[in-house]
Structure formats: C-alpha cells, structure tokens
C-alpha cells in the first residue's frame, strides 16, 4: 500500500475479540443492567474492567506496533468506544474493580457514607466489599452511587485505552487517535483525548439524524437526505477540543482532529437509510475542513458483500465499480489540491461541555426529557442560527480570555477552574439552567445554587414541566421541560402570567432559569451576543456559517437553492469568501 503512495492508519483489532479469547476468559463478557451477558457473535463483547482481556489487548497492540511501527503514519486504538451501549458493565470483574476504585477515592467507608448521605433509607455500609453495582435495586439507587459508577466506568475506558497507547509508544512514534461517535456521553472523551495526539470521529449525518436526534418528523423529513444542519458541526467543534493536548495542538492552541469515517452513501443501521442528496458528500467533507479537520476519510472503500454491513455503502460497489460518492470525494481531492490551507482562529463564542454533567442529568433527570446533551445542543443550534462560530471548551478551562461570549448551560457541578474563569471573564457569560446546582455527590449545596461569587441569584425551587404546559415568556417564546424559581435582582425576561423571572443579569453575567424554546432562546442569545459586541444575524432556515478568521464558509443544508447576501447558493452546496 505504501508503494502505491498511500499513508496508513492502522487500527488495533481489540473491538472484536475472537472466539478462542472467550474460551480463555469466560468471564470477560460485559453484563447488562438486567444481569444478562453481552454474548459472542457480533463485536464489542468485552468488559473494560477485565484485567486479563486488557492485558491481551495490550499484548497484540505491542506486537502490531513492533511489526509495523516504521510503516504506519498514524494509529487508531480499538474502535468506537461505547458503540452498542457497551461502556457500562455489571460483571463480577466490574464489581471488584468498582469496590477498589471507591476505596482509593474515599479512603474510609465512613467518608463514603457521609458523602453519599447513606443515612437515608438505612443505606450505610460497614466495608467497601459490601457495595454492589447500582443495578437491580427495588427502586432507584442512591444518585451518588449511580454517578460514581458512571465516573468509574469512564475511568475504566481511559485505563483500557492507556494500555494500548503505552504498547504503541514502546515501538512507534507515529501519532495515536481514537474514533469517537456522535452523541456518545457515557465516558469522558477529554480524558482519553489527553492520552493521544489526534481526536477523530465517525460522521454519519443521515444515520445520526434518524437514530440520535429527537426532533419532530417534519424536521427529519426536511433533512432526510442532508443530515441535521448543526449535528455534524457540533461534533467537529467538540472533537477539535478533545484533540487539544498542548503538545499536540497547533500554534493557536487548537486541537488536531480528523473525520475517520465519513458517510459516503446509505448506511445499514439506522431506522431509515436514505441516500444522500447529490452534493452532500462534498459538502460534509468541506464542512469538516472549515471546522479545522486535518483529514477526512470515507467509510468504506468497497462495500462488503457479506455479514452485518452488506448495505453500508462504500466509495466502490461490491463489484468494484465506482459508487455515487466516489465522484464527490474525487472532486474534493481536486479542489483541495488547488485551495489554500484553511487557517483557524479562536472563535468569538465558547460553549463549555461537561461529560460529568451528562452523567448527573442521566442519574437524576427529575423529569422526562431532561437530558444534558439535548440542552447543550439546543444552545449550540441557537448560536449557529445567529451566524456565530463556536469553540467548545472542557470543564477544567481556567480562562475565557479572548471570548466575547461564553455559555455554560446545565453544568451541574462547576470545577474550581471554571469558577475562576467566570470570575475573571471580560466578555459576557450566560449560565443556567441547572448550572452549579449540586455538589460532586449530587447533594443540594448551601448556599443554594448557583452560588457564583458576586452574582445575586438564588434558586429556591425547581419544577419539571409536562410537554403540554410550557410557561409563556413576556415578549414571546416560552420555557419548557425545566424551570427554576429564582430570587434575584435585575430581571430581563419574565413570565407572562405571574411575572416570575426567567432570566436575570448583573454586570457581564446572565442567569437563565429555564429551558427556552426556539423563540425565547433566540431572544436571550441575541441580547447577550449584542451586549458582547457581536453581530447576530437572522439566517435563513437552511443556511449555516463557519468563520475561521480568514475564510467565511456559507453552507446550504436545504433541499432548494437559497439566496443569501446577494448570492444564490445551490441546494447541498456552499460558498466561501474572505472574512
């Protein structure tokens, strides 16, 4: 392959343990939350906590690295951690490892009992070996117990990945990556990302529209052949942050990231699998480069004629004839050869994303539909609909320097670093709802949330709302799903009936006390963006902008041409201009 001029990314085979490995380690299978084994016959049938399998995974990785290290341009560890709901395992190896992890974390069983509030319902333990995994309880387990299990499970993924990274580095100095997925929050990607040089992800716009988004049918029908206008962009920005190890970043501190698997045609695994609109494979590829990708690779090269992925399209058909996506990939390659590099600068807006908060919401949602990713993605969509480019930041960010506007929605327990960054921010900062609402072990803190120094806001009560009982906001829009009663000073948005505050501001800080619908979100974001000195736009429905600092990309995700700023942009197409 190298003789043909190709660069090689070699993936380790550890996502697909062979049958003889299960004979060697019968207890290596993950166990689901109902006590059932995740058996052999497909893939990802291993428990991250099984020491024997982790050692074997490191051993074969070392053998590959030793044999092929000089011939490989980059590495990929395993494949799609978390795919098929495989992060959480309730096996005996996981139980033993969880007890040891808790003992190291808390030191004494008395400290654990106090932190978890185990006096409630007589849940105290005398020894760490009495603690089981938080499944098969009569009703919900202690939320602190469930949250710590999620943290433990994430740490096990990082431990498993680190073993392969060490095995590779013993024989190869080529950069290392892992291919993450869309809307996968069961483990902390920042933790694994810090171990490697490159973050990659697998971008399937049509599949993800069907199986990972909860938008109404009319939205999915409109974008069935294009994908959601914001979902890919969100993950491009997220994985640019995940790939941001200081020693792996460029001169601007921006992380290295790729698309390792770009959808080139219909896939086989979503509820519905239509073909892309002509032009979309090219658009998706250029959109990734607009967000800073170094590489976009297509999955797959040739469609497989057997086993589980027979209907997953490739750039070639099973008979090796070029499929529809091939010409678009070739067109991008030709365009790249003539195009200047897309330079990336810091965006004007930042959005903090916190995997720990996603686990806290999952453990204690308080109501149907209360989902951290959905809230954050709503905020990101709102920013994009105003034409704003966004950087995503990890929850241990120590400074917001250079950002005109920072959003921190739903981060249940703020880190000391982010609290410091809020206190020293020069731009506008929008927090809430449910920001800094709990302690590390999901207790309600005193003083009451959000407890931001110098910010006169107190959340005195929380309610979750039925879908048919939104709270209308004075001036338009409404709050749905989640609402907090707050005691505060200056109110900038309030309810139509009763006048309860929905948003309040003091200095450069704004607190949002509920989950806004699209209209209310537009009002709030327009206000804070304008206060930040930005120029929010009223974009057409299907138009999205990515401004890199030197180049402005305007993408049309719609099924029809759209006129924007005097230029007609064809369906499934885009334009660029100097910014």
Secondary structure, DSSP 8 states (H G I E B T S, - for coil): -GGGT---EEE-STTS--HHHHHH-TT-S-B-TTS-B--SSSS----TT-HHHHHHHHHHHHHHHHHHGGG-SEEE-SS-TTTTT-S---SHHHHHHHHHHHHHHHSSHHHHHHHHTTTGGG---SSGGG---S-S-SS---HHHHHHHHHHHHHHHHHHHHHHHHHHHTT--SEEEEEE-SS--SS-HHHHHTTSSEEEEEE-HHHHHHHT----HHHHHHTTTT--TTHHHHHHHHHHHHT--GGGS-TTS---EEEEEEE-S--SSSSS-----TTHHHHHHHHHHHTT-S-EEEE-SB--SSGGGTTS--SB-TTS-B-HHHHHHHHHHHHHHHS----B---SEEEE--HHHHHHHHH---STT--HHHHHHHHHHHHHHTT--EEEE-TT----TT-SEEEE-S-SS--HHHHHHHHH--SEEEE-SSTT-S-TTS---SS-TB--TT--EEEEEEEE--TT--EEBTTS-EEEEEEEEEEES-EEEEBSSS--EEEEEETTEEEE-EEE-HHHHHHHHHHHHHHTT-------TTEEEEE-BSEEEEEE-SSS-EEETTEEE-TTEEEEEE-
